[in-house]
């Protein structure tokens, strides 16, 4: 706990918007709550405090990796060599302790199972807030748990990625020029 504020983990699963009606005119939602549920999702918070939930943060670490390639070709406009950079990872690993009898431990384990089912569409968000560490639109990169025999604690490791990428589908089209010539009727083209 930092400054009296417990760390929090928030899972959000937006609903798929309803299909448009047959006429093609979208139906207005009944309330702001319906709009939030469809577009943003309903947040499921899990506070990470030993007293309140029985799940608490032991440690956290972050990593940032960038791929940098310096090309030897000369750029005419800037009169310099060209350097390209691409983001590889920006993630945080949170190590947690949980008491075996914690009810919210079951909720946390259920959330990771739901995420596992939604991996293909990445139709979920994970937020983690603990002091200077803030992830608002994260993805689950990995999750592990370890049970000790000599105590009633379960050790959890939650690996969150900050880089939620939007996959882009690249399509190519083949344009064939139309033939404006004609074949004479009753004759042969050859």
VENWOZI-V612908 format. One line per field, one symbol per residue. ss: DSSP state (h for helix, s for strand, l for the rest). phi: phi as a letter, one per 20 degrees, with the letter a starting at -180 (. if undefined). psi: psi as a letter, one per 40 degrees, with the letter a starting at -180 (. if undefined). A space follows every 10 residues. Layout:
ss->???
phi->???
psi->???
This chain:
ss->lsllslssss ssslllllll llllllllll lhhhhhhhhl lsssssssll llllssssss ssssssssss ssssslllls ssssssssss sssssssssl llhhhhhhhh hhhhhhhlll llllssssss llssssssss ssssssslll llssssssss slllllllll llllllllll llllllllll
phi->.dmndffccc dccfffffff fgfnefefff bffffffeed oefdecfdcf ffcncbeebb bcbcccedcd eeeeeffdlb fecdcbfdbb bcddecdcfg efffffffff fffffgfdfg elebccdccb mfeccdcecf eabbccdeee bdddedcddd deeeeefdee dccdedffee fceffnddfe
psi->hhfehiiihh hhgiihiiii ideehihiid iddddddddd ihigihhgid ddeehihdii iiihhhhhhh ieihhddefi ihhiihhdig ihhhhiiiid ehdedddddd dddddddedd effiihihhg behhhdfiih dihiihhide ifihhihhhh heghihhhhh iiihhhiihe iihiheaie.
